[in-house]
Amino acid sequence: MMTRGVAPAHNERRVNWNFNGLEALAVFGSSILVLLIVRWWILRGLHRASTGPDSFPQVAWEYLKTPSLLWVLAGSLELGLDVFVLEPRWRTLTQNSIVGFVIFSMALMLNAMVQRGISKLPFAMAGLSRTLTRLFVFGIGLLILLRFWGISITPILTALGVGGLAVALALQDTLGNLFAGVHLLVEAPISVGQFIRLSPEEEGVVTDIGWRTTRLLTPANATIIVPNKTITNNNLLNYDLPVLRVGTGIPILIGHGADMALVERICVEAAKANPGVLPDAEPLLVADPGMMATHLQFRLVFQVERQLGSGLIRSAILKTILRRFNEEQIPFPEIPGRR
């Protein structure tokens, strides 16, 4: 008799649970559909209202595109909880998950805002700065989430401190390059896109400032990977500071009997005729060092837009000068002992 009385009650609870579960799933599914439609309508309106990459609708669209998906999921779960009856531990787990979605989405938005702000600063948004930004923002978000879940973060910070000391001793060179990279980003002796020179074999355009190394793209279209400490601990020549335009020159060697007025006119005209030479700076032929025992040595100096590509400009001007020298029979230096 007792067994017959319990079975109907158990079946009734199962039926109620199934009914509540189906109702919760229906609410969850329909709420996701409705919220996705609202999200699509808002993002579509922002994208249509955009007038450029820096306009407010475009910036808002970029910030909301990914976090809004997490908001849709969190909102749907919250609506489902209002209908579905769960055990306390499962309800708490679901509510903590909802809070986690919201905190993670806010961290995504904050990370995008900080990176956009850094990109407006004088130094470029290289790989190292992007990574440090993500670590800082998401680290703060993780600590907030752990605190909300009631997990003490003091032991975690203590363990990180002890472990960090051991790692620092084991990775001195790596950490040295890391802090050298931070120094390069903050002080900005170089930036992405600038043409620098460390040695005659190490020069090129900075393409990335990473954790340990900086990458240079050479004029020969090869990549040089340089440790960050090498850049901060040695002499550095940055052709793009304080401005992009640079002065360059070509050595001119002629014989003692050359007509100097004609030589100067040929050299200056050849420089002016080249489109790569800046017209607002007059080319000059200067003595460098001047009169030698076997020849006269001068230097044709002029300015170009930037160091990258200046070699091609010098080569073209030199070809024009040599052709004109041959046409005008300008004497070249005599080599002693050669007949």
C-alpha positions as CSV (number, residue, x, y, z in Angstrom):
1,M,0.0,0.0,0.0
2,M,2.8,2.4,0.9
3,T,4.7,1.6,-2.3
4,R,1.5,2.3,-4.4
5,G,1.1,5.7,-2.6
6,V,4.8,6.8,-3.3
7,A,4.9,5.9,-7.0
8,P,2.2,8.4,-8.1
9,A,3.9,11.2,-6.1
10,H,7.3,10.3,-7.6
11,N,5.8,10.2,-11.1
12,E,4.1,13.5,-10.5
13,R,7.3,15.2,-9.5
14,R,9.0,13.8,-12.6
15,V,6.2,15.1,-14.8
16,N,6.5,18.5,-13.2
17,W,10.2,18.5,-13.6
18,N,10.0,17.6,-17.2
19,F,7.3,20.3,-17.8
20,N,9.4,22.9,-16.0
21,G,12.5,21.8,-18.0
22,L,10.7,22.1,-21.3
23,E,9.2,25.5,-20.3
24,A,12.7,26.7,-19.3
25,L,14.3,25.5,-22.5
26,A,11.5,27.2,-24.5
27,V,12.1,30.4,-22.6
28,F,15.8,30.1,-23.0
29,G,15.6,29.4,-26.8
30,S,13.1,32.1,-27.5
31,S,15.0,34.7,-25.4
32,I,18.2,33.9,-27.3
33,L,16.4,34.3,-30.6
34,V,14.8,37.6,-29.6
35,L,18.0,39.0,-28.1
36,L,20.0,38.0,-31.2
37,I,17.5,39.9,-33.3
38,V,17.8,43.0,-31.1
39,R,21.6,42.7,-31.2
40,W,21.6,42.4,-35.0
41,W,19.3,45.4,-35.3
42,I,21.4,47.6,-33.1
43,L,24.7,46.6,-34.7
44,R,23.3,47.0,-38.2
45,G,22.0,50.5,-37.3
46,L,25.5,51.5,-35.9
47,H,27.2,50.2,-39.0
48,R,24.9,52.1,-41.3
49,A,25.3,55.3,-39.2
50,S,29.1,55.0,-39.4
51,T,30.8,57.9,-41.3
52,G,34.4,56.7,-40.9
53,P,36.8,54.5,-38.8
54,D,36.9,57.1,-36.0
55,S,33.2,58.0,-35.9
56,F,31.2,57.2,-32.7
57,P,28.9,54.6,-34.4
58,Q,31.9,52.7,-35.9
59,V,33.7,52.7,-32.6
60,A,30.6,51.6,-30.7
61,W,30.1,48.8,-33.3
62,E,33.6,47.5,-32.8
63,Y,33.3,47.6,-29.0
64,L,29.9,45.9,-28.9
65,K,30.3,43.2,-31.6
66,T,31.8,40.5,-29.5
67,P,30.7,41.4,-25.9
68,S,27.1,41.6,-27.0
69,L,27.1,37.8,-27.8
70,L,28.0,37.1,-24.2
71,W,25.3,39.5,-23.0
72,V,22.8,37.6,-25.1
73,L,23.8,34.3,-23.5
74,A,23.8,35.8,-20.0
75,G,20.4,37.4,-20.4
76,S,18.9,34.1,-21.8
77,L,20.3,32.1,-18.9
78,E,18.9,34.7,-16.4
79,L,15.4,34.4,-18.0
80,G,15.6,30.6,-18.0
81,L,16.4,30.7,-14.2
82,D,13.3,32.6,-13.5
83,V,11.2,29.7,-14.9
84,F,13.3,26.6,-14.2
85,V,13.5,25.3,-10.6
86,L,17.0,24.1,-9.8
87,E,18.8,22.8,-6.8
88,P,20.6,25.6,-4.8
89,R,24.0,24.5,-5.9
90,W,23.1,24.3,-9.6
91,R,21.4,27.7,-9.4
92,T,24.4,29.2,-7.7
93,L,26.7,27.7,-10.4
94,T,24.5,29.1,-13.2
95,Q,24.4,32.6,-11.6
96,N,28.2,32.6,-11.1
97,S,28.5,31.6,-14.8
98,I,26.3,34.6,-15.8
99,V,28.4,36.9,-13.7
100,G,31.5,35.4,-15.4
101,F,30.1,36.1,-18.9
102,V,29.4,39.7,-17.9
103,I,32.8,40.3,-16.3
104,F,34.6,38.7,-19.3
105,S,32.6,40.9,-21.8
106,M,33.4,44.0,-19.8
107,A,37.1,43.0,-19.9
108,L,36.9,42.6,-23.7
109,M,35.4,46.1,-24.0
110,L,38.0,47.6,-21.7
111,N,40.8,45.9,-23.6
112,A,39.6,47.3,-26.9
113,M,39.3,50.8,-25.4
114,V,42.8,50.7,-23.9
115,Q,44.3,49.4,-27.1
116,R,42.6,52.1,-29.2
117,G,43.8,54.7,-26.8
118,I,47.4,53.4,-26.9
119,S,47.3,53.4,-30.7
120,K,46.8,57.2,-30.5
121,L,50.0,57.7,-28.5
122,P,53.4,58.5,-30.1
123,F,54.6,54.9,-30.0
124,A,53.0,52.4,-32.2
125,M,50.8,49.5,-31.0
126,A,53.3,46.8,-31.5
127,G,53.0,43.1,-30.4
128,L,54.4,43.6,-27.0
129,S,52.1,46.5,-26.0
130,R,49.1,44.6,-27.2
131,T,50.1,41.5,-25.2
132,L,50.8,43.5,-22.0
133,T,47.5,45.3,-22.4
134,R,45.6,42.0,-22.6
135,L,47.4,40.5,-19.6
136,F,46.8,43.5,-17.4
137,V,43.1,43.9,-18.3
138,F,42.1,40.3,-18.2
139,G,44.2,39.8,-15.1
140,I,42.2,42.5,-13.3
141,G,39.0,40.9,-14.6
142,L,40.1,37.4,-13.3
143,L,40.8,38.8,-9.8
144,I,37.4,40.5,-9.7
145,L,35.7,37.3,-10.7
146,L,37.5,35.2,-8.1
147,R,36.7,37.8,-5.5
148,F,33.0,37.7,-6.5
149,W,33.0,33.9,-6.2
150,G,34.4,34.1,-2.7
151,I,37.8,32.7,-3.6
152,S,40.6,34.4,-1.6
153,I,43.2,35.8,-3.9
154,T,45.9,36.4,-1.2
155,P,47.3,32.8,-1.5
156,I,47.3,33.2,-5.3
157,L,49.3,36.5,-5.1
158,T,51.7,34.9,-2.6
159,A,52.3,31.9,-4.8
160,L,52.8,34.2,-7.8
161,G,55.3,36.2,-5.8
162,V,57.4,33.2,-4.8
163,G,57.1,31.6,-8.2
164,G,57.9,34.9,-9.9
165,L,61.2,35.2,-8.0
166,A,62.3,31.7,-9.1
167,V,61.3,32.4,-12.7
168,A,63.2,35.8,-12.6
169,L,66.4,34.0,-11.5
170,A,66.0,31.4,-14.2
171,L,65.1,33.7,-17.0
172,Q,67.3,36.7,-16.5
173,D,68.2,37.2,-20.1
174,T,64.6,36.8,-21.2
175,L,63.3,39.2,-18.6
176,G,66.1,41.6,-19.6
177,N,64.9,41.6,-23.1
178,L,61.3,42.0,-21.9
179,F,62.0,45.1,-19.9
180,A,64.1,46.4,-22.7
181,G,61.1,46.0,-24.9
182,V,58.9,48.0,-22.4
183,H,61.6,50.7,-22.4
184,L,61.5,50.8,-26.2
185,L,57.7,51.3,-26.1
186,V,57.6,53.9,-23.4
187,E,60.7,56.0,-24.3
188,A,60.1,55.4,-28.0
189,P,63.6,55.7,-29.4
190,I,62.2,53.6,-32.2
191,S,58.7,53.0,-33.5
192,V,57.1,50.6,-36.0
193,G,57.6,51.9,-39.5
194,Q,60.9,53.8,-38.8
195,F,64.2,53.1,-40.5
196,I,67.0,52.4,-38.1
197,R,70.6,51.3,-38.2
198,L,72.5,49.3,-35.5
199,S,75.5,48.4,-37.6
200,P,76.4,48.2,-41.3
201,E,74.9,44.7,-41.4
202,E,71.9,45.5,-39.2
203,E,69.6,48.2,-40.7
204,G,66.0,48.3,-41.9
205,V,62.4,49.2,-41.2
206,V,61.0,48.3,-37.7
207,T,58.1,45.9,-38.3
208,D,57.4,44.7,-34.8
209,I,58.6,45.2,-31.2
210,G,57.9,41.9,-29.5
211,W,58.4,40.3,-26.1
212,R,62.1,39.5,-26.6
213,T,63.1,40.7,-30.0
214,T,62.5,43.5,-32.5
215,R,62.1,42.7,-36.2
216,L,63.7,44.7,-39.0
217,L,62.8,44.5,-42.7
218,T,66.0,45.2,-44.7
219,P,66.0,46.9,-48.1
220,A,66.8,43.5,-49.5
221,N,63.4,42.3,-48.2
222,A,64.9,40.1,-45.5
223,T,64.0,40.1,-41.8
224,I,66.6,40.7,-39.1
225,I,65.6,39.6,-35.6
226,V,67.4,41.6,-32.9
227,P,67.2,41.1,-29.1
228,N,65.7,44.1,-27.4
229,K,68.8,44.5,-25.1
230,T,71.0,44.9,-28.1
231,I,69.0,47.9,-29.2
232,T,68.9,49.6,-25.7
233,N,72.6,48.8,-24.8
234,N,74.3,49.9,-28.0
235,N,74.4,53.0,-30.2
236,L,71.3,53.4,-32.4
237,L,70.9,55.5,-35.5
238,N,67.2,56.4,-36.3
239,Y,67.0,58.0,-39.7
240,D,63.3,59.0,-39.1
241,L,63.9,61.2,-36.0
242,P,63.3,64.0,-35.6
243,V,61.8,64.1,-39.1
244,L,61.6,61.6,-42.0
245,R,63.6,63.7,-44.5
246,V,67.4,63.1,-44.4
247,G,70.5,64.5,-46.0
248,T,72.6,62.2,-48.1
249,G,75.4,62.6,-50.6
250,I,77.6,61.2,-53.3
251,P,81.5,61.3,-53.4
252,I,82.8,63.0,-56.5
253,L,86.4,62.4,-57.5
254,I,88.0,64.3,-60.5
255,G,91.4,65.1,-61.8
256,H,93.3,68.3,-61.0
257,G,92.8,69.8,-64.4
258,A,88.9,69.7,-64.3
259,D,86.8,72.8,-64.8
260,M,85.3,73.2,-61.4
261,A,82.5,75.5,-62.5
262,L,81.4,72.9,-65.1
263,V,81.7,70.1,-62.6
264,E,79.6,71.9,-60.1
265,R,76.9,72.7,-62.6
266,I,76.7,69.1,-63.9
267,C,76.4,67.7,-60.4
268,V,73.8,70.2,-59.2
269,E,71.7,69.8,-62.3
270,A,71.8,66.0,-62.1
271,A,70.6,66.2,-58.5
272,K,67.8,68.7,-59.3
273,A,66.6,66.6,-62.2
274,N,66.0,63.6,-60.0
275,P,62.4,63.5,-58.6
276,G,63.5,61.9,-55.4
277,V,65.5,65.0,-54.4
278,L,63.5,67.4,-52.3
279,P,63.3,70.7,-54.2
280,D,63.2,73.0,-51.2
281,A,66.8,72.2,-50.2
282,E,69.4,73.3,-52.8
283,P,72.0,70.6,-53.7
284,L,75.5,71.6,-52.9
285,L,79.0,70.5,-54.0
286,V,81.3,70.8,-51.0
287,A,85.0,70.0,-50.6
288,D,85.3,66.7,-48.7
289,P,88.2,66.8,-48.1
290,G,89.1,68.8,-51.2
291,M,92.6,68.8,-52.8
292,M,94.5,65.5,-52.6
293,A,97.9,64.5,-54.0
294,T,96.4,62.6,-56.9
295,H,92.9,64.1,-57.3
296,L,90.2,66.5,-56.2
297,Q,87.6,65.0,-53.9
298,F,84.2,66.7,-53.3
299,R,80.8,65.5,-52.1
300,L,77.4,66.3,-53.7
301,V,74.9,66.7,-50.8
302,F,71.1,66.9,-51.1
303,Q,68.0,65.9,-49.2
304,V,65.6,63.1,-49.8
305,E,62.2,62.3,-48.3
306,R,63.4,59.4,-46.2
307,Q,66.4,57.1,-45.8
308,L,64.6,54.1,-47.2
309,G,65.1,54.1,-51.0
310,S,67.8,56.8,-50.9
311,G,70.3,54.3,-52.4
312,L,68.4,54.1,-55.6
313,I,68.3,57.9,-55.8
314,R,72.0,58.2,-55.3
315,S,72.6,55.5,-57.9
316,A,70.5,57.2,-60.5
317,I,72.2,60.6,-59.9
318,L,75.6,59.1,-60.1
319,K,74.8,57.5,-63.5
320,T,73.7,60.8,-64.8
321,I,76.9,62.5,-63.5
322,L,79.2,59.9,-65.1
323,R,77.4,60.2,-68.4
324,R,77.7,64.0,-68.4
325,F,81.4,63.8,-67.3
326,N,82.1,61.6,-70.3
327,E,80.3,63.9,-72.6
328,E,82.1,67.0,-71.3
329,Q,85.5,65.1,-71.1
330,I,85.9,65.9,-67.4
331,P,89.2,64.3,-66.4
332,F,89.1,61.5,-63.7
333,P,91.8,60.9,-61.1
334,E,95.1,59.4,-62.4
335,I,96.2,56.2,-60.8
336,P,99.9,56.3,-59.9
337,G,101.9,53.7,-61.9
338,R,99.2,53.0,-64.4
339,R,99.9,53.8,-68.1
